[in-house]
Amino acid sequence: MTEDPLVADLRSFGLDDIEAQTYVRLDRLGKAKASSLSSGLKTNRTTTYGILERLKLIGIVESSMTRPVSFIA
């Protein structure tokens, strides 16, 4: 399987592999819940929430104020 060029670019900016994959998936979906992202990435939801929080701290992901929380790249 070839690596997505966007994932490689994001890794060169300091994201680790799963952070980059999460961001790319979220960007392609437009808006998503952590559960949708975790099932697509085959990670558990708790791990996905942690990754999304780190991406929020970096400033490349935002979250909604609704329940359940949705994330936007």
N, C-alpha and C positions, 0 to 999 in steps of 0.2 A: 504494500500500500504506500503510495507516495504522500509525502507530507504536504499539507496545505501551505502554500507560500505565505499566506497571511499569518498563520501560526508561527512560522519561522521568523517572520519580520517582528512579530510581537515578542518573541523570545529574545531577539537581539536588543530589544528595548528594556529587558530585565524581567519580563514575566516568565514564570516557570511554565512547563508544558501544559499542565491542566488549567492554569489560569488563562493561558492563551487560547486553548480549545474552548473553554467556557465563554470567553469574550466573543470569539468568532461565532459560536453557535447562537449566542444571544443576539449578536448583531444581525445574523441572518433571519432569526425569528422576529425581530423587531421589538417584541415585548413578550415576556414569559415569566411563569412562576418557577420557583426553584425546583419543584417536583418534575416539571416538564424537562428542565435542563438536566437534572440528575438522571432521569431515565434515558435520555438521549446520549448522555456521556457515560452511562453505566457506572455512576458513582452514587454513593448514598446521599440523601438529602442534607444531612448535617454537614458533610464535607462541602457540598455545593453551596450551602449558606455561608460557610466560612470563606470560601473562594470569592463569592459575590461581595461579601463585606470588605475583603482586601481590595477588590477592584473598585469598590465605592470609595475607599480611603485614598486610592490613587487618583480618583476623579474621572474614571472612564465609564462608570456604571452609575445609574440612578435607580432609586426604588420609589414605588408608589406609596401613598398613604392609605391604601385600601387593604382590606383583608379578603382573601390572602394577598400577600405582598407580591407585586409584579416588579420585574426588573427590566430596565431599558439600557441598551449600550449607548 
